[in-house]
């Protein structure tokens, strides 16, 4: 099987990925011309095509038909490919292109055309345009959902036999390219380099090859073993050459799959469908999957009730390298789980029970380690306490312990509420397992627990249900849903119980909402905003009974002084007092406001403070400013 990687992972598994536009009609004419002029280069090439057997993987996006055991004639093979291209072009007029392997949801259709500007696209989609400072670019690692793409790449590299690395000739080697190379190396999978966008004037394929040398990807032109093909997805240039290069590498590696024996495969994605229940998208790697087969994946098992291909058509058998949707799972397996076929349902239950038992044993071992660490801490604390009280008499020891217990008084209700408000409990629900995995990966980067603790109560796949609302009510948490729905009954129940349900379609909007919820739980900071300033021109004392009260004669330089506001006394640039006024007079009249250029006499609420000529009196008001969490998820 072949795995192609670029900005977004692509799986080419004996099927044509629908990623072309109306330019495919031009490609059809080009292929007809090549059929007559080239005859697939030689009779030897025809012999190699005829040797492919049922179960082999067609390693390119341009080949739509699997190669079976009987020989294929060149014109018949190309005719089948061209008919598939016609089908893809005409299907656009019949129905919107959407994969049946994902859950069906209503989408808003937007008309696009060649030469459409970003502003026009934003208006059509009713979205805002985010502008960047000059000289800055958005990289793949800055985009939301990078964690999801990275996990998908890693899983793809583990299940594939050949990685087709797609690099744009005008952009060069990007961060996602380096990440894809590392995934291929970790999986020990060979690479075929496809340099895309070679039809553009600014394309520089040689620059791409030179940049890849820094990552030990050496093309054949530079004495290495990596094949490099210059292609254009827009015009269809050299797509057949890419197919031939991939076939040649597969022939050299003698890549074969066994269609007999027990089924083996890998879960690519999983989700819950309302009418079908748990559904998985899988790649078959060995054996032939049929209806009624018993499968085990992770801690779930299935008796296959129905299978369908990427077009939603029901299939009776799934051969190696074939992507297929499987219905009949008892529980939802996770993306990346290995699929194995067993003989009977009883055997499947035994395997699941054994895996759950092993997982429980591993968890018990981890819990035991934590208990032992706590015991060591308690023993150490007890030893230190004995050393502390060892030389004291029992009366002195009892009195000290009494004082310590008094300090450790129980929290008052108000203090308990303040403490609990510093913890945010969340429940995550997603449409597919990969989406939930990506959100949890982003939440794992949370590093602001000193500000507000973030606790994950529950996560799962599927629409929000009553159990999620009950969980949120118990923990006073928030429910976040990604590409899922909440029925009116659930929303009404949540409103009665005071539970927040927040639904999102874009992953970075969900994370921004989570950041806002964390920020709302942080205490506000108090900022001082000056209202007026006055300078001290003279000082004197006023007798009030037996007390002498210092009074400052001032002139307002800026703004105005308001008696109800707060004041501070500044001397040599430092605040030596903060508080309120006991009196504010203009001549002999008490007044509440003194405006600019007016003179007044004032006294402070602290009699020990003495004024000096040249001091400054600042009138200010305090405003609470919301604090934003310091957590930076990376975008």
C-alpha positions in Angstrom: 0.0 0.0 0.0 1.1 3.6 -0.6 0.8 6.5 1.7 1.1 10.1 0.3 1.8 13.0 2.6 1.9 16.7 2.1 -0.1 19.5 3.9 -2.8 16.9 4.7 -2.3 13.1 4.8 -3.6 11.2 1.7 -4.2 7.5 1.5 -4.0 6.0 -2.0 -5.3 2.5 -1.6 -6.3 1.1 -5.0 -8.8 3.8 -5.4 -8.8 7.3 -7.0 -8.9 10.0 -4.5 -11.2 12.7 -5.7 -8.9 15.6 -5.5 -9.0 16.9 -9.1 -11.1 19.5 -10.8 -12.5 20.0 -14.3 -8.9 19.9 -15.6 -9.3 16.1 -15.6 -10.9 16.3 -19.0 -7.7 17.7 -20.4 -5.8 14.9 -18.6 -8.1 12.4 -20.4 -7.0 13.7 -23.8 -3.4 13.6 -22.7 -3.6 10.0 -21.6 -5.2 9.0 -24.9 -2.3 10.6 -26.7 0.2 8.8 -24.5 -1.6 5.5 -25.1 -1.0 5.7 -28.8 2.5 7.2 -28.8 4.2 5.4 -25.9 2.5 2.0 -25.6 3.5 2.1 -21.9 7.2 2.5 -23.0 7.9 -1.1 -23.9 6.5 -4.7 -24.1 8.4 -5.3 -20.8 6.2 -2.8 -19.1 3.2 -4.6 -20.4 4.5 -7.9 -19.0 5.1 -6.3 -15.6 1.5 -5.0 -15.5 0.2 -8.5 -16.4 2.1 -10.1 -13.5 0.2 -8.2 -10.8 -2.1 -10.4 -8.8 -5.4 -10.0 -7.1 -4.6 -8.3 -3.7 -1.7 -6.1 -4.9 -1.9 -2.4 -4.2 -2.1 0.1 -7.1 0.4 2.7 -5.7 -0.7 5.8 -7.4 -3.7 8.2 -7.3 -4.2 7.9 -11.0 -4.9 4.1 -11.1 -8.5 3.4 -10.4 -8.7 -0.4 -11.0 -7.1 -3.2 -9.1 -4.9 -5.6 -11.0 -6.2 -9.2 -10.9 -4.5 -12.5 -11.8 -5.4 -12.5 -15.5 -3.3 -10.4 -18.0 -4.6 -7.0 -18.9 -4.3 -5.4 -22.3 -2.9 -1.9 -22.4 -5.9 -0.3 -24.1 -8.3 -2.1 -21.7 -6.4 -0.9 -18.7 -6.2 2.7 -19.8 -9.8 2.6 -20.9 -10.8 1.6 -17.4 -8.8 4.4 -15.9 -10.3 7.0 -18.3 -13.8 5.8 -17.5 -13.1 6.4 -13.9 -12.0 9.9 -14.7 -15.2 10.5 -16.6 -17.2 9.2 -13.6 -15.4 11.6 -11.3 -16.0 14.5 -13.5 -19.7 13.8 -14.1 -20.4 13.0 -10.5 -19.7 16.6 -9.6 -22.8 17.6 -11.5 -25.0 14.8 -10.0 -24.2 15.2 -6.3 -21.6 16.9 -4.0 -18.4 15.1 -3.4 -18.4 13.7 0.1 -17.0 10.5 1.5 -19.4 8.0 2.8 -16.7 6.8 5.3 -17.4 9.8 7.5 -20.7 10.6 9.2 -23.2 12.4 7.0 -23.9 15.9 8.1 -25.5 18.8 6.4 -23.0 21.2 4.8 -23.4 24.6 3.3 -22.6 24.6 -0.4 -20.5 27.6 -1.6 -19.8 28.2 -5.3 -16.1 28.8 -6.1 -14.4 29.6 -9.4 -11.0 29.9 -10.9 -9.3 33.3 -9.9 -11.6 33.7 -6.9 -10.0 36.1 -4.4 -9.7 35.5 -0.6 -12.2 38.4 0.0 -14.8 36.9 -2.3 -14.4 33.4 -0.7 -14.7 34.9 2.8 -17.9 36.7 1.8 -19.3 33.5 0.2 -18.5 31.5 3.3 -19.6 34.3 5.7 -16.2 34.2 7.4 -13.8 36.9 8.6 -10.3 37.5 7.1 -7.3 37.3 9.4 -4.5 39.6 8.2 -0.9 38.9 9.1 1.9 41.4 9.7 4.1 42.1 6.7 6.8 39.4 6.3 5.0 36.8 8.4 3.6 33.5 7.0 1.3 30.9 8.5 3.1 27.6 8.7 1.6 24.2 9.1 2.5 24.0 12.8 0.6 27.3 13.3 -2.6 25.9 12.0 -5.3 24.5 14.2 -5.5 20.7 14.3 -1.8 20.2 13.8 -1.8 17.6 16.5 -4.5 15.7 14.6 -2.6 15.8 11.3 0.6 14.7 13.0 -1.1 11.7 14.6 -2.7 10.8 11.3 0.7 10.9 9.6 2.2 8.7 12.2 -0.5 6.1 11.9 -0.4 6.3 8.1 3.4 5.7 8.0 2.9 2.6 10.3 0.4 0.9 8.0 1.8 1.8 4.6 4.5 0.2 2.4 5.6 3.2 0.4 5.4 6.9 1.3 4.8 9.3 -1.5 6.2 12.6 -0.1 4.6 15.6 -1.9 6.6 18.8 -1.7 5.6 22.1 -3.4 8.2 23.3 -5.9 7.5 27.0 -5.0 7.5 26.6 -1.2 10.3 24.2 -0.7 10.8 22.1 2.4 8.4 23.1 5.1 8.1 22.0 8.7 5.4 19.5 7.9 7.7 18.0 5.3 10.4 17.4 7.9 7.8 15.8 10.2 6.6 13.5 7.4 10.2 12.4 6.7 10.7 11.6 10.4 7.5 9.5 10.5 8.7 7.6 7.5 12.1 6.9 9.1 10.5 5.8 12.3 8.4 3.3 10.4 11.3 2.3 8.2 9.3 2.9 5.0 10.9 3.9 1.7 10.0 7.3 0.1 9.1 8.4 -3.4 9.4 12.2 -3.8 6.7 14.0 -5.8 7.6 17.6 -6.5 4.3 19.3 -7.1 3.3 22.6 -8.7 6.0 22.3 -11.4 3.7 24.1 -13.8 4.2 27.4 -11.9 6.7 30.0 -13.2 8.4 30.3 -9.8 8.8 26.6 -9.3 12.3 25.4 -8.5 12.5 21.6 -8.2 16.3 21.6 -7.8 16.1 23.9 -4.8 13.8 21.3 -3.2 16.2 18.5 -3.8 19.1 20.4 -2.3 17.1 21.4 0.8 16.2 17.7 1.3 19.9 16.8 1.5 20.0 18.4 4.9 17.5 15.7 6.1 19.3 12.8 4.5 16.8 12.5 1.7 19.2 12.1 -1.3 17.6 11.9 -4.8 18.9 9.8 -7.6 20.2 12.9 -9.4 22.6 13.4 -6.4 23.7 9.8 -6.1 21.0 8.6 -3.7 18.2 6.0 -4.0 15.1 8.3 -3.7 13.2 8.7 -6.9 12.0 12.3 -7.6 9.2 13.0 -10.1 8.2 16.5 -11.2 4.4 16.6 -11.3 1.5 19.0 -11.4 -1.8 18.2 -9.7 -3.4 21.0 -11.6 -2.5 20.0 -15.2 -1.9 16.3 -14.6 1.7 16.5 -15.8 3.8 13.3 -15.1 1.2 11.6 -13.0 1.7 8.4 -15.0 5.4 8.8 -14.4 4.8 9.0 -10.7 2.7 5.8 -10.9 5.5 4.0 -12.8 8.1 5.1 -10.3 6.0 3.8 -7.5 5.4 0.5 -9.3 9.1 0.1 -10.0 9.9 0.6 -6.3 7.2 -1.9 -5.3 8.6 -4.4 -7.8 12.1 -4.1 -6.5 10.9 -4.5 -2.9 8.7 -7.4 -3.9 5.8 -6.1 -2.0 3.0 -8.7 -1.8 0.0 -9.3 0.3 -1.5 -12.7 1.2 -5.3 -12.8 0.4 -5.7 -16.0 2.3 -5.6 -16.7 6.0 -7.0 -14.8 9.0 -7.7 -11.1 8.4 -5.3 -8.5 9.7 -5.7 -4.7 9.4 -5.6 -1.4 11.1 -8.3 1.1 12.2 -7.8 4.4 10.4 -10.7 6.2 11.9 -13.8 5.4 14.0 -17.1 7.2 14.7 -20.6 6.5 15.9 -23.5 6.7 13.4 -27.1 7.1 14.7 -28.6 4.5 12.4 -25.6 2.2 12.1 -23.9 2.3 15.5 -20.1 2.2 15.9 -18.4 2.4 12.5 -14.7 2.0 11.6 -12.7 2.9 8.6 -10.0 0.3 8.2 -7.2 -0.8 5.9 -7.0 -4.6 5.2 -3.4 -5.7 5.3 -3.8 -9.5 5.1 -6.5 -12.0 4.3 -9.9 -11.4 2.8 -12.6 -9.8 5.0 -16.2 -11.1 4.5 -19.6 -10.6 6.0 -20.0 -12.5 9.2 -16.3 -12.5 10.1 -15.4 -12.1 13.8 -12.9 -9.3 14.4 -11.1 -8.0 17.5 -9.5 -4.5 17.8 -8.3 -3.0 21.0 -10.9 -3.7 23.7 -13.7 -4.1 21.2 -14.9 -6.9 18.9 -17.3 -7.1 16.0 -19.3 -9.5 13.9 -19.2 -7.9 10.5 -22.8 -7.0 9.5 -22.1 -4.7 6.6 -19.1 -3.4 4.7 -18.9 -0.5 2.3 -16.3 1.2 0.2 -15.3 4.9 0.0 -18.2 5.6 -2.3 -20.7 4.1 0.2 -21.4 1.1 -2.0 -21.9 -2.2 -0.2 -19.2 -4.7 -0.8 -19.2 -8.4 0.1 -15.4 -8.9 0.3 -12.5 -6.7 1.2 -9.0 -7.6 -0.1 -5.6 -6.5 1.1 -4.8 -2.8 0.6 -8.6 -2.0 0.3 -10.1 0.7 2.5 -13.4 -0.4 3.9 -16.0 0.8 6.3 -17.0 -1.9 8.9 -20.3 -2.1 10.7 -21.1 -4.5 13.6 -18.8 -3.4 16.4 -20.0 -3.8 20.0 -17.9 -0.9 21.2 -16.0 1.8 19.4 -12.3 1.0 18.8 -9.6 3.7 18.7 -7.8 4.9 15.6 -4.6 3.0 15.2 -5.8 -0.2 16.8 -4.8 -3.5 15.1 -7.6 -5.6 13.7 -7.3 -9.4 14.0 -9.8 -12.1 13.0 -10.7 -14.9 15.4 -12.7 -18.1 14.9 -15.7 -17.5 17.1 -17.6 -14.9 19.3 -16.6 -16.8 22.4 -12.9 -16.5 21.4 -13.4 -12.8 20.8 -14.8 -12.3 24.2 -11.9 -14.2 25.8 -9.4 -12.0 24.0 -11.2 -8.8 25.1 -11.5 -10.1 28.7 -7.8 -11.0 28.7 -6.8 -7.5 27.4 -9.0 -5.8 29.9 -7.5 -7.9 32.7 -4.0 -7.1 31.6 -4.8 -3.4 31.4 -6.3 -3.6 34.9 -3.2 -5.3 36.2 -1.0 -2.6 34.7 -3.2 0.1 36.3 -3.0 -1.7 39.7 0.8 -1.7 39.4 0.8 2.0 38.8 -1.6 2.6 41.7 0.7 0.5 43.9 3.7 2.6 43.0 1.7 5.7 43.9 0.6 4.2 47.2 4.2 3.2 48.1 5.4 6.8 47.3 2.7 8.2 49.6 3.6 5.8 52.4 7.2 6.9 52.1 6.1 10.5 52.4 4.0 9.8 55.5 6.8 7.9 57.1 9.2 10.7 56.4 6.8 13.2 57.9 6.2 11.1 61.0 10.0 10.8 61.5 10.5 14.5 61.3 7.6 15.1 63.7 9.1 12.7 66.2 12.4 14.5 65.9 10.6 17.8 66.4 8.7 16.8 69.5 11.2 14.3 70.9 12.8 16.6 73.4 9.6 18.3 74.6 7.4 17.3 77.6 4.0 15.9 77.0 2.2 19.2 78.0 4.3 21.3 75.7 3.9 18.8 72.9 0.1 18.7 73.3 -0.1 22.5 73.3 2.0 22.8 70.1 -0.2 20.2 68.4 -3.3 22.1 69.5 -2.0 25.3 67.9 -1.3 23.4 64.7 -4.8 21.9 64.6 -6.2 25.3 65.2 -4.4 26.7 62.1 -5.8 23.8 60.1 -9.4 24.8 60.6 -12.0 23.7 58.0 -12.8 26.0 55.2 -15.8 28.3 55.5 -18.5 28.0 52.8 -17.3 31.2 51.1 -13.7 30.0 51.1 -14.7 26.6 49.7 -16.5 28.2 46.8 -13.5 30.4 46.0 -11.3 27.3 46.0 -13.6 25.3 43.8 -14.0 28.2 41.3 -10.3 27.8 40.6 -10.9 24.4 38.9 -12.5 23.9 35.5 -13.9 20.4 34.8 -14.6 19.7 31.1 -16.2 16.9 29.1 -15.1 16.4 25.5 -17.3 14.8 22.8 -16.2 14.5 19.2 -17.5 13.1 15.9 -14.7 10.7 15.4 -11.9 9.2 17.5 -9.2 11.2 15.7 -10.9 14.5 16.5 -11.1 13.6 20.2 -7.5 12.5 20.2 -6.4 15.8 18.7 -8.3 17.9 21.3 -6.9 15.8 24.2 -3.3 16.2 22.7 -3.8 20.0 22.8 -5.2 19.9 26.3 -2.1 17.9 27.4 0.0 21.0 26.7 -1.9 22.9 29.4 0.8 24.4 31.7 -1.1 27.0 33.8 -2.3 24.9 36.7 -0.9 27.5 39.1 -3.6 29.9 37.7 -6.5 27.5 37.3 -6.6 23.7 37.3 -8.0 22.0 34.2 -9.6 18.6 34.9 -10.8 16.2 32.2 -13.9 14.4 33.6 -15.0 12.4 30.6 -14.4 12.1 26.8 -16.0 10.1 24.1 -17.3 9.8 20.5 -20.9 10.6 19.5 -23.6 13.2 20.2 -24.1 14.6 23.7 -26.4 12.6 25.8 -28.0 12.6 29.3 -25.0 10.9 30.9 -22.7 13.7 29.8 -25.1 16.3 31.3 -25.2 14.3 34.6 -21.4 14.2 34.7 -21.2 17.9 34.1 -23.8 18.6 36.8 -22.0 16.5 39.3 -18.6 18.2 38.8 -20.0 21.6 37.9 -18.2 21.3 34.5 -18.6 22.4 30.9 -19.4 20.1 27.9 -17.5 20.8 24.7 -18.7 19.2 21.5 -16.8 19.1 18.3 -18.8 18.3 15.1 -21.5 16.7 17.2 -25.1 17.6 18.0 -27.2 18.1 21.2 -30.9 17.5 20.8 -33.5 20.0 22.1 -34.3 17.6 25.0 -30.7 17.5 26.0 -30.3 21.2 25.8 -33.4 21.8 27.9 -32.2 19.3 30.5 -28.8 21.0 30.6 -30.4 24.5 31.0 -32.5 23.2 34.0 -29.4 21.8 35.6 -27.2 24.8 34.9 -24.8 23.0 32.6 -23.1 24.7 29.8 -23.0 23.0 26.4 -20.7 24.5 23.8 -20.7 23.2 20.3 -18.0 24.0 17.7 -17.1 23.0 14.1 -13.6 24.4 14.1 -11.0 23.0 16.5 -9.2 26.3 17.2 -12.6 28.0 18.0 -13.1 25.3 20.6 -9.7 25.9 22.1 -10.2 29.6 22.2 -13.5 29.1 24.0 -11.7 26.8 26.5 -9.1 29.6 27.0 -11.9 32.1 27.6 -13.6 29.8 30.2 -10.3 29.4 32.0 -9.7 33.2 31.9 -13.2 33.8 33.4 -12.2 31.8 36.5 -9.1 33.9 37.2 -9.4 36.8 39.7 -9.4 40.2 38.1 -6.5 42.5 38.5 -7.1 46.1 39.8 -5.7 49.0 37.8 -5.4 52.6 38.9 -6.7 55.3 36.6 -5.8 58.9 37.5 -8.6 61.3 37.8 -6.7 64.4 38.9 -3.4 65.7 40.3 -2.7 68.6 42.7 0.6 70.0 44.1 1.1 71.0 47.8 1.8 74.8 48.1 1.6 75.2 51.8 1.1 73.2 55.1 -0.5 74.1 58.3 -2.4 72.5 61.3 -6.0 72.8 62.3 -7.0 72.3 66.0 -9.9 69.9 66.5 -10.4 69.6 70.2 -7.1 68.5 71.6 -5.9 67.1 68.3 -3.8 69.0 65.7 -4.7 67.8 62.2 -2.2 68.5 59.4 -3.8 70.2 56.4 -2.3 70.8 52.9 -3.1 73.8 50.8 -3.1 72.6 47.2 -3.7 73.7 43.6 -5.2 71.3 41.1 -2.8 70.9 38.1 -4.6 68.2 36.1 -8.1 66.9 36.0 -10.1 67.3 39.1 -10.2 66.0 42.7 -13.3 64.1 43.8 -13.7 63.5 47.5 -15.5 60.1 47.0 -12.5 58.7 45.1 -9.3 57.3 46.4 -6.1 59.4 46.9 -2.4 58.8 47.3 0.4 61.0 48.4 3.5 61.1 46.2 6.9 62.2 47.4 10.0 62.1 45.2 8.2 59.7 42.8 7.1 57.2 45.6 3.7 56.7 47.1 4.0 57.1 50.9 0.3 56.9 51.6 -2.9 55.6 50.1 -6.4 56.1 51.4 -9.3 58.6 51.4 -9.8 62.2 52.5 -11.5 63.3 55.7 -12.2 66.8 54.4 -12.0 68.8 51.2 -12.6 72.6 51.3 -12.5 75.5 49.0 -12.0 78.6 51.2 -14.4 77.7 54.1 -16.9 75.7 52.2 -17.0 71.9 52.1 -17.0 70.8 48.5 -17.1 67.4 46.7 -15.2 68.3 43.5 -12.3 70.7 42.9 -11.5 71.4 39.2 -8.3 72.5 37.4 -6.5 75.6 38.6 -8.6 75.9 41.7 -7.1 75.9 45.2 -8.3 73.9 48.1 -7.4 72.5 51.6 -7.5 68.8 52.4 -6.8 66.5 55.2 -6.1 62.7 55.1 -7.6 59.8 57.1 -4.3 59.2 58.7 -3.2 61.9 61.0 0.4 60.8 61.4 1.2 61.7 57.8 2.8 65.2 57.5 2.8 67.1 54.3 5.8 68.8 52.7 5.8 71.6 50.1 6.2 70.0 46.7 4.4 66.8 47.4 1.8 65.7 44.9 -1.8 64.5 45.7 -3.1 62.1 43.1 -6.8 61.3 42.9 -7.5 58.0 41.2 -10.2 55.3 40.7 -9.7 51.5 40.7 -11.1 49.4 37.9 -11.1 45.6 37.7 -9.5 44.2 34.5 -10.1 40.6 33.4 -7.0 38.4 33.3 -6.3 36.1 30.4 -4.8 32.7 31.0 -1.1 32.3 30.2 -1.7 29.0 28.5 -0.5 29.1 24.9 -1.8 26.0 23.0 0.4 26.9 20.0 -2.0 28.7 17.7 
